[in-house]
Amino acid sequence: MPQRLSKDEYYLKIAKQVGLRSTCFRNRGGAIIVRDDQVIATGYIGAPRKTKDCFERNECLRDKLGIPHGKQYEMCRSVHAEMNAIINAARAGVSLFGADIYISCENPKDNTPRDSFPCFICKKIIINCGIKRIVCTDNKNDIVIFNVEDLIKDWQEKDIIDDQRQFGTDLNIKEGLN
């Protein structure tokens, strides 16, 4: 008897498909936001509207500058998938309060899964916009779920720098960029 996908698996597969639109040489990522079992916004990694992306320029600025994965996001032409999904919801006037965000990332060179944990900047934005759950995958393609209230509690007790699930950590180790 065929097995039916769980809702989390289903939405992660949609986020992966959204990520196919990414214009980043380093990472292919997509995000979708779901509220009341309905997709209300999508986003993928790409340059801001009406600006040239890395594909159009035929180079990655961060590679050109020798910046390791997971560091100095301000020196990137792209907007993260999570940010773009949140921005797209705002442009449409859609509330994200109580929604879930699904994030999928893979290596564009070989299509292998990557940790799709949100970076610190995205986590802060997710907290402030009222999203309640982050559903993503690790580099083995296992589902990882963060309850945003737990993130908040953890950051209240410790500091942001103590966060154990940081995007880019596996890439730095794997690619020797420590």
Secondary structure, 3 states (H helix, E strand, C coil): CCCCCCHHHHHHHHHHHHHCCCCCCCCEEEEEEEECCEEEEEEECECCCCCCCHHHHCCCHHHHHCCCCCCCHHHCCCECHHHHHHHHHHHCCCCCCCCEEEEEEECCCCCCECCCCCCHHHHHHHHHHCCCEEEEECCCCCEEEEEHHHHHHHHHHCCHHHCCCCCCHHHHHHCCCC
